[in-house]
Amino acid sequence: MAATEPLMSQPFRHVFRVRYAELDPQGVVFNARYLEYADLIVTEYWDARELRLSGEGALEFHVAKAEVNFRKPIRANEFIEGRAWTARIGSSSMTTRIELHGHDEVRGDGAPADDLRAEIELVNVHVDLETGKSMPIPQSARDALLAEETEQRT
C-alpha cells in the first residue's frame, strides 16, 4: 500500500475502546475486526462532514477494494485512535486512508503517542442502488470531504 497524504491538512480523528468480544483466542483483535474498525472510523468521519448515509438523499457507496497492513497487535481494553482522510477523489470513486494508532494518553501505559497498529485503504464507488452502476460523486460530497478539519471528535 503506497502512503498517501491527506487532501486536507489534518486527518479526522476518533478514539474508541477495544472490547473483549473483538478478540481472538490468542487475546488480540481478530483480523476481520480491522475492517469493522475502518467502517466505524469512516462512519464517524462522514458524519462529522454531515454526509447522509441513510434515509432520503443518502449517498450510496460500495467498497470496491479493501487493503489492510497489520503493523502491531491490538489488545483488549486498549484505546485506539482512528485517523481518516480522503486521499483521492475520482469521478465516481474515492480512496480513504485509515490508520489505527495506540492512544497512550488514554491508556497511560507509556506507549509512544504515534504507535501505529494498522493502515487501511478503502476504495469506495458511488452507485445507483437500483442499477448497481457507478455514478458521479456529487459536488456537495466532494466539498465536504475536502474541507479543512475544524473539529476533532473523541
C-alpha positions as CSV (number, residue, x, y, z in Angstrom):
1,M,0.0,0.0,0.0
2,A,1.5,3.3,-1.1
3,A,1.5,6.0,1.5
4,T,-0.8,8.9,0.5
5,E,-1.1,12.3,2.2
6,P,-4.5,13.7,3.1
7,L,-6.0,16.1,0.6
8,M,-6.8,18.3,3.7
9,S,-4.2,19.5,6.2
10,Q,-5.2,17.2,9.1
11,P,-6.8,13.8,9.2
12,F,-10.1,13.2,11.0
13,R,-9.6,11.5,14.4
14,H,-11.8,9.3,16.5
15,V,-10.9,7.4,19.7
16,F,-12.6,4.1,20.7
17,R,-12.0,1.3,23.1
18,V,-11.4,-2.3,22.2
19,R,-14.0,-4.7,23.6
20,Y,-13.4,-8.3,24.8
21,A,-15.8,-9.7,22.1
22,E,-13.4,-8.4,19.4
23,L,-10.5,-10.6,20.5
24,D,-9.5,-14.0,19.0
25,P,-8.4,-16.9,21.2
26,Q,-4.8,-15.5,21.3
27,G,-6.0,-12.4,23.1
28,V,-5.5,-9.9,20.2
29,V,-8.1,-8.3,18.0
30,F,-9.3,-10.7,15.3
31,N,-8.0,-9.7,11.9
32,A,-11.5,-9.3,10.4
33,R,-12.4,-6.7,13.0
34,Y,-9.9,-4.2,11.5
35,L,-12.3,-3.7,8.6
36,E,-15.1,-3.1,11.2
37,Y,-12.9,-0.5,12.8
38,A,-12.4,1.1,9.4
39,D,-16.2,1.2,8.9
40,L,-16.6,2.8,12.4
41,I,-14.0,5.5,11.6
42,V,-15.4,6.2,8.1
43,T,-18.9,6.4,9.5
44,E,-17.7,9.0,12.1
45,Y,-15.7,10.8,9.5
46,W,-18.5,11.1,7.1
47,D,-21.0,12.0,9.9
48,A,-18.6,14.8,11.0
49,R,-18.7,16.0,7.4
50,E,-22.5,15.9,7.5
51,L,-22.8,13.4,4.7
52,R,-26.1,11.4,4.8
53,L,-25.5,7.7,4.9
54,S,-29.1,6.6,5.3
55,G,-32.6,7.9,4.5
56,E,-33.6,10.2,1.7
57,G,-30.8,11.9,-0.1
58,A,-28.3,9.4,1.3
59,L,-25.0,8.7,-0.6
60,E,-24.7,5.1,-1.7
61,F,-21.1,3.9,-1.7
62,H,-19.9,0.3,-2.1
63,V,-16.5,-0.9,-1.1
64,A,-14.7,-2.0,-4.3
65,K,-11.3,-2.7,-2.6
66,A,-10.1,-3.0,1.0
67,E,-6.5,-3.5,1.9
68,V,-5.1,-3.9,5.5
69,N,-1.5,-3.7,6.6
70,F,-1.1,-5.1,10.1
71,R,1.7,-3.5,12.0
72,K,1.3,-4.4,15.7
73,P,-1.4,-6.3,17.6
74,I,-4.3,-4.5,19.3
75,R,-5.4,-6.0,22.6
76,A,-8.4,-5.9,25.0
77,N,-9.3,-2.6,26.7
78,E,-6.8,-0.6,24.7
79,F,-7.9,2.8,23.4
80,I,-7.3,3.2,19.7
81,E,-7.2,6.4,17.8
82,G,-8.5,6.1,14.2
83,R,-7.3,8.7,11.7
84,A,-9.1,9.0,8.4
85,W,-8.6,11.2,5.3
86,T,-9.7,11.3,1.7
87,A,-6.6,10.5,-0.3
88,R,-8.2,10.7,-3.8
89,I,-11.5,11.5,-5.4
90,G,-12.2,10.5,-8.9
91,S,-15.4,10.9,-10.9
92,S,-17.3,8.0,-9.2
93,S,-14.8,6.5,-6.8
94,M,-12.7,7.7,-3.9
95,T,-9.9,6.4,-1.7
96,T,-10.0,6.7,2.0
97,R,-7.0,6.0,4.2
98,I,-7.4,4.9,7.8
99,E,-4.7,4.5,10.4
100,L,-5.2,2.8,13.7
101,H,-2.9,4.1,16.5
102,G,-2.4,3.1,20.1
103,H,-3.6,6.0,22.2
104,D,-1.2,6.4,25.1
105,E,-2.8,9.5,26.6
106,V,-5.9,7.5,27.5
107,R,-4.2,4.2,28.2
108,G,-1.5,5.7,30.4
109,D,0.9,2.8,29.9
110,G,3.8,4.7,28.4
111,A,3.4,3.6,24.8
112,P,4.6,6.1,22.3
113,A,2.0,8.6,21.1
114,D,2.3,7.6,17.5
115,D,2.0,3.8,18.0
116,L,0.8,2.7,14.5
117,R,-1.0,-0.6,14.6
118,A,-2.6,-0.8,11.2
119,E,-3.0,1.0,7.9
120,I,-6.2,0.5,5.9
121,E,-7.1,1.7,2.4
122,L,-10.6,1.6,1.1
123,V,-11.7,2.4,-2.4
124,N,-15.4,3.2,-2.5
125,V,-17.6,3.6,-5.6
126,H,-20.7,5.8,-5.6
127,V,-23.5,3.7,-7.1
128,D,-27.1,3.8,-8.1
129,L,-28.7,1.2,-5.9
130,E,-31.4,0.2,-8.5
131,T,-29.0,-0.5,-11.3
132,G,-25.8,-1.2,-9.4
133,K,-23.9,1.0,-11.8
134,S,-21.4,3.6,-10.7
135,M,-22.4,7.3,-10.9
136,P,-20.6,10.6,-10.3
137,I,-19.9,11.7,-6.7
138,P,-22.0,14.8,-6.0
139,Q,-20.1,18.1,-5.7
140,S,-21.5,18.6,-2.3
141,A,-19.9,15.4,-1.1
142,R,-16.6,16.3,-2.7
143,D,-16.7,19.7,-1.0
144,A,-17.5,18.1,2.4
145,L,-14.7,15.5,2.2
146,L,-12.1,18.1,1.1
147,A,-13.0,20.7,3.7
148,E,-10.4,21.6,6.3
149,E,-10.9,19.7,9.6
150,T,-12.0,22.2,12.2
151,E,-13.2,19.9,15.0
152,Q,-11.7,16.6,16.3
153,R,-14.1,14.0,17.8
154,T,-13.4,11.6,20.5
